[in-house]
Amino acid sequence: MDVGGADILSWLQSAGKVFRVFDGQDSGLVSYGLEVPGGKWFVKYADREPQISHLRNAEAFNSVVKSKYMPRPLGSLNLASGYALVYEWVDGEVLYSPEFRGQSGRDNPLSPYYRFVHLPVRAIIDVLNAVYELHAEIESKGFVAVDFYDGCIIYDFSRHRVHFCDFDHYAKGPFVLATDRLFGSSRFMAPEESVRGSVIDHRTNVYTMGAAAFAFLANASRAREHWRATDQLFEVAGKAASQDRGQRHESINQFYEEWKKALDR
């Protein structure tokens, strides 16, 4: 919607009551929890390029990919001061929080990440299954995931429900990397995501899926003694997260099918 000359704070005040402000993100974006008549919204705002273009990219992605695991998009705002996307509010905590940065933050027992990786194994696997189900669907729509990491996961510890957010950099693929490095956390990134001229495709995303398993079931270690699940799942995750592209599964869908078979053993 075009709201003319309004700036973001004026619009927020006219629409409802701000109950949360998220202003510590590395991206420079500022987001708001907004209580409105009948519910709550999440408003994600940018006031400069390239962040505005990233939000428009997320809007295009949201128009194609729909999932029960994604907060429902409610629209966009063309403001005099910038651009914003509006989503339904979902309860939970983002597993990566700017309040708990780096490994020391992840090791803090108060952090969402620490509390998540110390849940029962079955609860973690349920979230991984949701990651893989969603990304198999994303793959089927012709998109490649870019910048997926624990900061994209919203987990409701009381209800054990998960949602995923931050699709600002997801792109139609495959594509050739035109920069020296993609956006993302090194814990989840395939080697080719740091090499200009590399092909970024579904095998790249397979690596990320395997890395996610190690992140949450072994606290990012690749050592068997740190792995909390079965040997069968360890082997599937290890194949996915191979440094050699040719050794990985050909697609997320193929990886997920092998993962589910390993779960049944």
C-alpha positions in Angstrom: 0.0 0.0 0.0 1.1 3.6 -0.7 0.9 5.7 2.4 2.3 8.8 0.8 4.3 11.2 2.9 4.1 9.2 6.1 7.3 8.2 7.8 7.6 4.8 9.5 7.1 6.1 13.1 4.1 8.2 12.1 2.5 5.2 10.4 3.1 2.9 13.3 1.6 5.3 15.7 -1.5 5.7 13.5 -1.9 2.0 13.0 -1.5 0.6 16.5 0.9 0.3 19.5 4.5 -0.7 19.1 5.3 -3.4 21.7 8.7 -4.6 20.4 11.6 -3.0 18.5 14.3 -5.1 16.9 17.1 -2.7 16.0 20.3 -4.7 16.6 20.5 -6.7 13.4 23.7 -6.7 11.3 21.6 -6.0 8.2 20.8 -2.5 9.4 17.0 -3.2 9.1 14.7 -2.2 11.9 11.6 -4.3 12.7 8.7 -3.7 15.0 6.1 -5.7 16.8 2.8 -3.8 16.3 -0.4 -4.5 18.2 -3.4 -3.5 16.1 -7.2 -4.0 16.6 -7.8 -7.7 16.3 -4.2 -9.0 16.4 -0.5 -8.3 16.1 1.8 -7.6 13.1 5.5 -7.8 12.4 6.8 -4.8 10.4 10.2 -5.0 8.8 11.5 -1.6 7.6 14.4 -0.3 5.5 15.3 3.3 4.8 18.1 2.9 2.3 19.5 0.7 -0.5 20.4 -2.1 -0.9 18.2 -3.1 2.1 15.1 -1.8 0.3 15.8 -4.0 -2.7 16.3 -7.0 -0.3 12.8 -6.4 1.1 11.4 -6.2 -2.4 13.1 -9.5 -3.2 11.5 -11.1 -0.1 8.2 -9.7 -1.2 8.5 -11.4 -4.6 9.6 -14.6 -3.0 6.6 -14.5 -0.6 4.3 -14.2 -3.6 5.5 -17.5 -5.0 6.3 -19.7 -1.9 3.6 -20.3 0.6 4.0 -22.5 3.7 2.5 -23.2 7.1 6.0 -22.6 8.4 6.2 -19.0 7.1 4.5 -16.0 8.7 1.7 -14.9 6.5 2.6 -11.7 4.5 0.0 -9.0 4.9 1.3 -6.4 2.5 4.0 -3.7 1.9 4.3 0.0 2.7 5.7 2.6 0.3 6.7 5.3 2.7 8.3 8.7 2.2 11.2 7.5 4.5 11.6 4.0 3.1 9.9 0.7 2.5 8.4 -1.9 4.8 6.9 -5.4 4.7 4.1 -6.4 7.1 3.6 -9.9 8.3 1.3 -11.6 10.8 3.0 -11.9 14.2 4.1 -15.4 15.3 5.1 -16.2 18.9 8.6 -17.5 19.6 12.2 -16.6 19.9 14.7 -16.3 17.1 17.5 -18.8 17.7 20.2 -16.3 16.9 19.8 -13.1 19.0 22.1 -10.1 18.7 22.2 -10.1 22.5 24.1 -13.4 22.4 26.7 -12.9 19.6 29.3 -15.4 18.5 30.2 -18.7 20.0 30.3 -17.3 23.5 26.7 -16.1 23.0 25.6 -19.5 21.7 27.3 -21.1 24.8 25.3 -18.9 27.2 22.6 -20.9 28.9 20.3 -18.0 28.6 20.5 -17.8 24.8 17.7 -19.2 22.6 20.3 -21.2 20.7 21.7 -22.9 23.8 18.3 -23.8 25.1 17.3 -25.2 21.7 20.3 -27.4 21.2 19.7 -28.9 24.7 16.2 -29.9 23.9 15.4 -33.6 23.6 16.7 -35.0 20.3 13.3 -35.7 19.0 12.2 -32.0 19.3 15.3 -30.9 17.4 14.7 -33.5 14.7 11.1 -32.2 14.3 12.5 -28.7 13.6 15.0 -30.1 11.2 12.3 -32.0 9.4 10.4 -28.7 9.0 13.6 -27.0 7.7 13.9 -29.8 5.1 10.2 -29.9 4.1 10.1 -26.2 3.6 13.4 -26.1 1.6 12.3 -29.0 -0.6 9.2 -26.9 -1.5 11.4 -23.9 -2.1 13.6 -26.0 -4.3 10.6 -27.2 -6.3 9.7 -23.5 -7.0 13.1 -22.9 -8.6 14.6 -20.9 -5.7 18.1 -21.3 -4.1 18.4 -20.5 -0.4 20.8 -17.7 0.5 21.7 -16.7 4.1 19.8 -19.5 5.9 21.1 -19.9 9.4 19.8 -20.1 13.0 18.7 -16.4 12.8 16.0 -17.5 10.3 14.3 -19.9 12.9 11.6 -18.7 15.2 10.9 -21.3 17.9 8.1 -21.2 20.4 9.5 -23.1 23.4 6.2 -23.4 25.2 4.3 -24.9 22.2 7.2 -26.5 20.4 6.2 -24.7 17.2 8.6 -23.4 14.5 8.4 -20.7 11.8 11.0 -19.5 9.4 11.8 -15.9 8.4 14.3 -13.7 6.5 14.0 -14.8 2.9 15.5 -11.4 1.7 18.3 -13.0 -0.3 16.7 -16.2 -1.7 17.1 -16.2 -5.4 16.0 -18.0 -8.6 18.8 -20.4 -9.3 21.2 -21.8 -10.2 23.3 -18.7 -10.5 27.0 -17.8 -10.7 28.5 -16.0 -7.7 29.5 -12.5 -8.8 31.0 -11.4 -5.5 33.8 -12.8 -3.3 31.3 -14.1 -0.7 27.5 -14.6 -0.4 25.6 -13.4 2.6 25.5 -15.9 5.4 26.9 -17.6 8.5 30.1 -19.6 7.8 28.7 -22.4 10.0 26.0 -23.0 7.3 27.8 -22.1 4.1 29.1 -24.4 1.5 32.7 -23.8 0.4 31.6 -22.5 -3.0 29.7 -19.7 -1.4 33.1 -18.0 -0.8 34.5 -18.4 -4.3 33.7 -15.8 -7.0 32.5 -17.5 -10.2 31.2 -20.6 -8.4 27.8 -22.1 -9.3 25.3 -21.7 -6.5 22.6 -24.3 -6.8 20.7 -27.1 -5.1 23.8 -29.0 -4.2 24.9 -25.8 -2.4 21.7 -25.9 -0.4 22.1 -29.6 0.3 25.3 -28.6 2.2 23.4 -26.1 4.2 20.8 -28.7 5.1 23.5 -31.0 6.4 25.3 -28.2 8.2 22.0 -27.4 10.0 21.8 -30.9 11.3 25.4 -30.6 12.7 24.7 -27.2 14.1 21.7 -28.4 16.1 22.5 -32.0 16.9 26.3 -31.5 17.5 26.6 -27.8 18.3 28.3 -27.3 14.9 30.9 -30.0 15.5 31.4 -32.7 12.8 32.8 -35.2 15.3 30.8 -38.4 15.9 31.3 -38.2 19.7 29.4 -34.8 19.7 26.5 -36.1 17.6 23.3 -36.7 19.6 21.3 -38.7 17.1 21.7 -42.1 15.4 24.6 -43.3 13.2 22.3 -43.5 10.2 21.4 -39.8 10.5 25.0 -38.9 11.0 25.9 -40.6 7.7 23.2 -38.8 5.8 24.1 -35.4 7.3 27.8 -36.0 6.6 27.2 -36.9 3.0 25.1 -33.7 2.6 27.8 -31.5 4.2 30.7 -32.9 2.1 33.3 -30.4 1.1 33.2 -32.1 -2.3 30.1 -31.0 -4.2 30.1 -34.3 -6.2 29.7 -36.3 -3.0 26.6 -34.5 -1.9 23.0 -35.5 -2.7 21.8 -34.1 -6.0 18.9 -32.1 -4.5 17.3 -31.2 -1.2 14.4 -33.5 -2.0 16.8 -36.4 -2.5 18.6 -35.6 0.8 15.3 -35.3 2.7 14.0 -38.7 1.3 17.3 -40.3 2.5 17.0 -38.5 5.9 13.5 -39.8 6.4 14.5 -43.4 5.6 17.3 -43.1 8.1 14.8 -41.9 10.7 12.8 -45.1 10.2 15.7 -47.4 10.8 
